[in-house]
Amino acid sequence: MSRIQISSAQAYSPAAGAALLLTGRLSQSLASKELKNERKLEQTSEQLGALKELENKRKLERASETPKLWPHQISAREKFRKENHKMILCMSTGAGKTAVAAQVIRMRLREKKNAKTLFVVPLGLLVGQQEQEIHRWIDVKISPLLSTTIGSWGKEEWQRCFNESDVMIATPQIFINASCKGYLHFEDVHLLIFDEVHHAVNQSSMANLLKLFLRKPHLRPWKLGLTASTINRVVTNKMGAKDDISSLEKLFGAKVYNQNVVDMRKRNFKKVEWKEEKSVDVSAEKKDLDVFLDDLGLGKKDKKKLRNGAIAVLSKLGHPCYHNYIEFRMIKVLCNYLERIKVVMTEKVAEITNGTSVEKNRTELETLRTKEKKLEKSIENFKAKAQQVKKLILAKNGERNSKKFQELLKLVGSLDPKDKCLIFAKELSVVYALSDAFNGYFGLCAGAVVGTSGQSTAKSIRILQQFSGHKEPPLRIVVSTTACEEGLDIRDCNVVINFSENKTTRQWEQRKGRARTKLATIYLFHNDATEEENKSKLMKETVTTNTENDFEEERKKAEKNLCYEFSKGAEMFLWNAQHLLNEYCMNVKIHREEIKERLQQETVLIGIKFPTPEGWEFLYLNRTDDEEKERAKLERKNKNYKLAFLSYCAVKHLHKEGWLDKRGSPIDSFCSVARERCKADYGDAKADIDGKSSKGFKASSASSEEKENKELKCEFKAISTDGSSVATIKIKEQGGELIVKNDEGSHVVFLGDIIDLVDIKFSDDNSVWGRYSCGKTERLFESRR
């Protein structure tokens, strides 16, 4: 305790004593606080020291866990440095291409702090795997992006993700959509890595992403392409291989570097001998399936998909797998349809609860409930029928598998229980049927991976984890479509069976690369291993003569491509125009339709029609902007390219009319108006009168008279919805046929077909022209009023 001395000269008083006492207590309190602060500082420094020590320990652990680079990986990294930081690396599967990519990311971050990397993968299935592989080599912030997680992202979410990440991993379409909406700016990207870069051909999403960078010459990020096969088709000769590799190099803007790797695995190739059977007559089974599926209330596409899947199982595997597929797998598919209906019903109930379009949603909900009950009843009837069909098939054909499937069963049965076997088949239904068959013959041991076309990414990953032994129950067989061909690191796989044919050199390289263990065995039902290996060798020996001038020419070509700028950095190109139009039509809930014409025994695309708030809009190829057509070079392009051009013009029209927002996205209020305006007239004839807004027309037979020569004249009267305009189209019949006169001559329409006027325009010269439809065929016509 502090003591205060008072001199004798000082007079003592109670007030002075109280002041002295207070001063002493204050001094004591301040001293105590100082002591506490000192102890806190000591504790903080101790904690910081402990944390620093722990961090150093973790760094040492990571350093010790990080695998060392092989000589061929170091060589590839140094080659990338010498090639001015742009290169396509061609290296065999399993040789560590992702490790080289990780080293390039580290190199970029050292040269430029906070450098941003876009890592592009062809499949969502590879996003998580590449994230883990990069983390094995370097400690960076990675954002794995899947369409299921970023569906509702706007500019703020994208900007936050971009700022907080060193590396963003996604499929090319995700990056394209974000860039074209103005959410992601490529000016801030410093490194591009394309995994399986051989997919960058024609109008693929990977090629389109590269074109976005090409048309901006001021953008010069580092670029690394990774592949085990630079050609995405069958290699037949050196000249063809050179052309394909040259095209890839020009688009990517870099040369291919083939890194030689000494393969220590010594894979064994074995041909499976089997006698191919004559094509199976499946006409009776098709009729039976049609009877089954008619009662289900499904759409034509769904019924066709189910029927074709079942027939593929029958022709490839035989009757036992066929009736098992009908009895079990098709029931699962139908139950999935039922689940989808229930999900939509839940959404409708939520909208009704929130007060959104109550009457409309109630009507739709009642329709869905009726459909649900019908489908539930149909599924029960289907189960009973499936049992009956199974008995009929067994009585007629017995338990007879196809000879090819019999050989596959013998082969799988001869494998060691510890073997990890990957089987490739073409059809999705055959993959499921094989998986079910192996589980029936050999116990619960097989799984099916079919990719996003029939399976969620999460389920595919779980099956592969079971195959690798990381999850229970373990699987020793995986049957797959092309989903498991590329990029997947299945390290324990020691047996690969190609049940279907390898169609391309790329497919051969990728499938054999799934066998990762030493002395792995690859079984072939169709291809010859020596012949395929020679094709691969020819591909790797091919060298191009491209120079920097060739890459610059490709950039200049890309700058001339059609581009429509919305605002705020949002853009539209031919390759994303269909996506934007489909997005708009999905909001309207009415799809755009193609307008086709049959010329010289060939169906030709001549235009499209799409819904707008003013009614149906018609857009024809021969009436679009000539300058844009010249830039698009339509005369040398196929139907898909022309459809992309029409979609481009349609979106441009929608935006100029103010029906799309500043980023080219649908505006809900206008979509609702378009839905109400076009839904009532869906499928009816439409007209564009004197170039003004669309108005609804219906065609009806107005009169007919029979003459002595038995020539029947039919007049179709077209009346606008407001009654302001009337047109009569005359069609005459000769010998049981209707003949319509137009500019291109006569077109024959058989009696009994339904004829509707689709588009009408009244001209000043007292004539009327337009189109009529007969079934799926649409033709132009011209007549006098």
Secondary structure, DSSP 8 states (H G I E B T S, - for coil): -------TTS---HHHHHHHHHHHHHHHHHHHHHHHHHHHHHHHHHHHHHHHHHHHHHHHHHHHHS----HHHHHHHHHHHHTTTEEEEE--TTS-HHHHHHHHHHHHHHHSTT--EEEE-SSGGGHHHHHHHHHHH----EEE--TTTSTT--HHHHHHHHHH-SEEEE-HHHHHHHHHTTSS-GGG--EEEEETGGG--TT-HHHHHHHHHHT-TT---EEEEEES-S-SS----HHHHHHHHHHHHHHHTS-EEE------S--EEEE-----------HHHHHHHHHHHHTTT--HHHHHHHHHHHHHHHHHHBHHHHHHIIIIIHHHHHHHHHHHHHHHHHHHHHHHHTTSSHHHHHHHHHHHHHHHHHHHHHHHHHHHHHHHHHHHHHHHH-S-B-HHHHHHHHHHHTS-TT--EEEE-SSHHHHHHHHHHHHHHHSS-EEEE-GGGTS-HHHHHHHHHHHHTSSSS--SEEEESGGGTSS---TT--EEEE-S---SHHHHHHHHTT--STT-EEEESS--HHHHHHHHHHHHH------HHHHHHHHHHHHTS--EE-STT-EE-HHHHHHHHHHHHHHHT---EEEEEEETTEEEEEEEEEEETTEEEEEEGGGS-HHHHHHHTGGG--HHHHHHHHHHHHHHHHHHTT-B-TTS-B-HHHHHHHHHHHHTTTTSEEEEGGG-SEEEEEEEEEEEEE-TT--EEEEEEEEETTS--EEEEEEEEETTEEEEEETTEEEEEETT--EEEEEEEE-TTSEEEEEEEETTEEEEEEEE-
